[in-house]
Amino acid sequence: MDKRENIQEAAAKLEPGFDIILDDASHASHHQQFGLLEMWPLLKPGGMYIIEDLHWQPRTYEPKVFTKTGDLFQLFQHRRTFEHSDAEMERDLNELVPEIGFAYVFPNGFRKRGAQKVLVLQKEY
């Protein structure tokens, strides 16, 4: 998950048309975002893309200056645009915007001020 090329290679071996893709990998923000960018094309219209454990990133994997996935999508919910510390990631994520039907970040325990826990995206029909 550390390189988009590795995910591209794996994704190329899969048939598109997934109803659900669930990211339960390392929980590092860059891994989550690389996975989203490379696996999103395999999701069929109306399909769901889920990333869990947004509230915990392993210190050994998490880059110091990289927008956390939970923060990225929390802001996206309000502005419907991505703002990222990495210009290339920001550009690539914003290219997905027309295909995102909805994006919800659910807090831990569904508490109003709970830590970001789960992201659910639906691909536009």
RACOR-V343427 format. One record per backbone hydrogen bond with DSSP energy under -0.5 kcal/mol. CO is the residue of the C=O (numbers start at 0). NH is the residue of the N-H. If there is no record, write none. Layout:
CO & NH
CO & NH
This chain:
2 & 5
2 & 6
3 & 7
4 & 8
5 & 9
6 & 10
7 & 11
9 & 12
10 & 13
17 & 43
18 & 47
20 & 22
20 & 49
21 & 23
22 & 51
27 & 31
28 & 32
29 & 33
30 & 34
31 & 35
32 & 36
33 & 37
34 & 38
35 & 39
38 & 41
39 & 42
41 & 16
41 & 17
43 & 46
46 & 122
47 & 20
48 & 120
49 & 22
50 & 118
52 & 55
57 & 60
57 & 61
63 & 65
67 & 71
68 & 72
69 & 73
70 & 74
71 & 75
72 & 76
73 & 77
74 & 77
74 & 78
75 & 79
84 & 86
85 & 89
86 & 90
87 & 91
88 & 92
89 & 93
90 & 94
91 & 95
92 & 95
92 & 96
93 & 96
95 & 98
95 & 99
96 & 99
98 & 100
98 & 123
101 & 121
103 & 105
103 & 119
105 & 116
105 & 117
106 & 109
107 & 110
110 & 113
114 & 107
116 & 52
116 & 53
117 & 105
118 & 50
119 & 103
120 & 48
121 & 100
121 & 101
122 & 45
